[in-house]
């Protein structure tokens, strides 16, 4: 008698039987997310680390496009890696509360790479994306918060499985092939938060995309592996959940509503770590109120327990590690009244911003609920003590975000005419020809 693996099988069945195109809100959310991510990928195409990857990776034969590289094409696995890295390198790409990570930068590059080898319509790509995100989010809910808090980067660990799920859905795998692909992806799953603030952080997205695509391709070709990664006592939960798993959350409520609809993605307004965005909003508010930074004696920023886990830098040296500094983000927003890509580049941080950042310290409200997938647990309070002894208190609950990423796209591409049609095309594409037109436009170098 063949063994049964009820949870993994149910998860695989949900992936292959999904029909997300019937949900107009899910499709609209996917189109918006793809425009947003393409802005990030074009913005990251000329990053130093993207260039290093292109120099060091073998140039495989293939028709997969490298975004923003002037027509350069390569094999699907390499394209998935490079494009995913480029889309995450600015830390400007979307996040999802159920994941506590970045879904789109792993999933979309994989499906674009798959389209170089398979006859895909834009509708199928969108459906595969929605399903991949659903799989990633459901696993995020099932694995619990200790996975992230104990040092794993969910973009990398859960993203690998999400990428394989997206391919399985898009390529119409059987339940057995899908379960195998998921198991192979789970054995690839890796990525540590200790890399935050380093070149390797966006590389996590790249390796997750490549590993997820490879896992799916192997399974589709008949390569074997365990088909019980969610059921096995030595499986994914045992290795990664630290006793906080809720296994049934991987399938319960699947697609009802789709996770891209509720709680939905947060499209970033600022090119820095999401956890710092509420801090930045308070800094921008105080700038708008006319507060002179030189009058500040001390700022105490209060987070819920775990609320600043990703903000691993207190005294940044360059704009790269400053992406993960609450202190720098507050100082920059307050002094400059903006948080731009130029604030988070490879150049040394400005002395005046570091001086103000040095007056900021953090506090944790241990009486508050630990930050979780529930957005109500996310808050920031800033208590500003001025040199004259007076005090200001400002707070921000939840996360800020963009409703329409079109301007973000045009800003990232310099509004270059060679790619200016992309947002509208993504909002309307349906057919195979539409998708091929998009891929051709992605090859342009707009800067």
ABEGO torsion letter per residue (X at the ends): XBBBBAAAAAAAAAAAABBAAABAAAAAAAAAAAAAAAAAAAAAAABAAAAAAAAABBBBBEABBBBGAGGBBBBAAAAAAAAAAAAAAAGABBBBAAAGBBAAAAAAAAAAAAAAABBBBAAAAAAAAAAAAAAAAAAAAAAEAAAAAAGBBAAAAAAAAAAAAAAAAAAGBBAAAAAAAAAAAAAABBEBAAABGBAAAAAAAAAAAAAAAAAAAAAAAGBBEBAAAAABAABAAAAAAGGABBAAAAABGBGOBBAAAOAEBBBBABBBBAAAAAAAAAAAAAAAAGBBAAABABBBBBBBBGAAAABABABBABAAAAAABAAAAAAAAAAAGBBBAAAABABBBBAAAAAAAAABBBBBBAABBBBBABAAABBBBBBBBBAAGBBBBBBBBEBBBBABAAAAAAAAAGGBAAAAAAAAAAAABABAAAAAAAAAAAABBAX
